[in-house]
């Protein structure tokens, strides 16, 4: 079941949402309700639900302020806005705050059902991301060696990806780029992109030798370089010769 918090300053609206929507049938459980922004923030901080249905017009802390505060505490919580005001400024703020959907009152039961049905895949992705972050943090507390081993395997098996980068790996392991680079250097003594380049050139050498007639542009593409000229430049820097010179010296016709 997905945990849901409902926030609206009107008791009647909250009860209509809670009792008039087949949440269990939709695989949701309403774990808390709140009538103002401050009590909602406390409940959400304590419970850490999967999603929150939030009215814009709230006392003490308005809906947009609440959503911004939630994002700082637990960015994985999915937010659906409920409001009686069809204003562009609200919609623009909702987009900025990564709100999943913006629903207008009066409440349409079918629209509620449709929205929260569409929300479930995003909740699953958020849960997976949270689990991966937890696992990453556990591995870092244990020294980080296992993360580095996994990254080394990623480089060995995915060197040919044009988008192979520190950013890609940092996102994969839910770390900042700076933290990942620091951890990698500590364990390997080098940088991630140095090892990516080393692997690419190793594989390029094999392709050059095993495929004497393979164009260098295709070889460049096969090892992760979109630009053949840049590939030749990197190859020369690493080996002291151009790809064609390397082929001449190492391939016997």
N, C-alpha and C positions, 0 to 999 in steps of 0.2 A: 504494500500500500504506500501511496505517496502522501507525505504529511503536508497539510495545508493550514495556513492561518488566514482568517477573514477579518478585515479591518474596515469598519464603517461606523460613523458616529451615530447613526440611527438604529436603534434597537430593532425596530420592525424590519428594516432592510436586512440586518444581520440574520435574524431568525428566518426570514424568507429564503435567504441564500442557503443557510445551513439545513433547514428542514424541507425546503422546496426543490432541492437539487439532489439527484440520486448519486451522491458522491461515492458511496461504496461500490455501486454498480460501475462507476467510472474509475475505480481503483484508487480513490482518494479518501483520506481520513482527516476530518477537521479536528485538529489537535488544540486549537485555541481561537478565541475571538477577542477583539479589542475595540474600544470606542474612541480612542484618541491615539495620537502618534507616539506619545511617550510610553504608554502601557504596551502598545504594539511592539515598539522597539525592544522593550524588556522581554516580552514573551518570545519574540523571534531570536533574541540573543540567547535566551535560556534553552529553547527547544531546538533551534537550528532546523526549521522545516525545509521541505523541498521547494515549496512555493508559497506565495502570499498573494491574496486578492485585496488590493488596497484602494480605498476611496481617496480622491484628491483632497476633498474638503474636510480636513480633520482639525480638531482643536489641539492646542499645546504644541504639536509638531505637524505641519501639514504633510500631505501625502508625498509630495516631491522631496521634501526634506527627509522624510522617513526613508524613502527609497534610496536616497543618496547615503544615508547613514548605514542602511543595510548593506549596500555595496562595499562599504569600507570594512564592515565586520565579517560578512560572509558573502562574497561575490557569486557563489554558486547557487544562491536562492533565486528562483525564477519568479518574476513579478508580472502580475496582470493588474492594470489600472482600471478602476471603475469610477466614473464621474458623470455628473449631470451637465457638465459644461463642455460644449464642443468648441474648444478654442485651439487655434493653431499653436499658440505659445506652449500650451500643455503638451500637445502632440510632439512638438519640437524637443521639449525637455524630456519627454518619455523616450524619444529616440536616443538622446544623449546619454540617458541613464540605462540604456540597454533593456528597456521594458519589452516583454514578449508581446503583449497585446494591450490595446487601448479600447475599453468598452464603454459605451454610453448608456446612461439610464434614460428611460425605464428599462429594467432588466429583461432581456430576452432569454428565456430558459434554453432555447436551442443554440443561441450564440454562446452561452456559458458552456454548454456541453461540447460544442464544436471547438471552442478555444482550449479547454482543458484536455480534450482528446489530442489535439495537435501539440499540446505542451509536453506530453509524456515522453516523446523521444528526446527532447531537450533536457528534461530532468534526468533521463538515463545517461546522457552524455555528461552532464554535470556530476552525477554520482561517480561515473567512471574516472573523470578528471580528479575528483576529490580523493578517490581510492589510490590513484597513481601518485598524487602529491604526498599522501600519507606514506606510501611505500618508499618514495624517494627520500622523504625525511628520515624514515627508519634506517635506510641504507647509509645516509650521510652520517647519522649518529654512530653508526658502526664503523665509520672511517671513510666511506665512499668508494672503497676499492671495487665493490661489485658493480657500481654504476659505471666506473671507468671500463671495467671488463665488458659490460654491455655496449658501451659506446665504441670500443675497439671492434666488437663484432659487427656493429652497425656500419662502421667504416669499411670493413672487409667485404661486407655483402651489399652495400648500397653506394659505393664510391662512384658508380656510373650515373647517379642521380644529378642532374644539372643543379637542383636546388639543395644539394647536400651542403650544409652550413652550420655554424655555431647556433644560429637562430633556430633552425629546424630541430637540432638536438636539444637545445634548451627548452623549447616548447614540448618536445616529446617527454622529457624527464621533469617538467614542471619546475625548472630552475631559472634564475636570471642568467643572462649570457655571461656576466662578469663572474658570478659564482661558479658556473660550470667551467669556465676557462681557468679559474684559479684552482679548482679541484683537479682538473685534468693535468695541469702543469705540475702540480704537487706530486701526482702519482706517476706521470709518464716522463716528465722533464721537458716535454715539447708542447706544441700547440695542436689543437684539433685539425686545423686546416693544413698544417705541415704534414700530418699523417695522412690526411685525405689525398693531398698532392702526391705524396710518396707512393701510396697505393695505386693511384691513377697512372703514374709513370711506369710502375712495375708492370701493370697490366697492359699498358701501351707497348712496352718492349716485347711482351709475349705475342701480342697481336701482330706486330711488325715482323717478327721472326717466323711466326706460324702461318702468316697470310701474306706472302711476298707481293701479291698483286692487289692487295686491299688499299684503296685510296686513303691518304692520310686524313682527309676530311671525315671519312667514315670511322676511322680509328679514334679521332678526336671525339666524335659524337658518342662512340661506344664506351669511352672512359669518363664521360661527364663534361666535356667541353663543347659549347655551342659554336665557338669561334675557332676555326682551324689555325688561324694566325697566332692567336693567344696560346693555343696548345703547343705550337712549334716553339714559341718563346719560352714557355715553362719547361718544355722538354730539353731545350738547349741549355737552359740555366741549370737543370738537374743533372744532365749527362755530359755536358761540354760539347755536344754536337747536335745537329738538326736531325729530325726523324729520317730524312732521306740519307744522310751520312751514316746514321746508325744502321739503317737497312743495308747499305752498301758494305759495311764492315762486318755485319753479322749474318747476312743471308747469302749463301752460295747458290747461284743459279745452276 
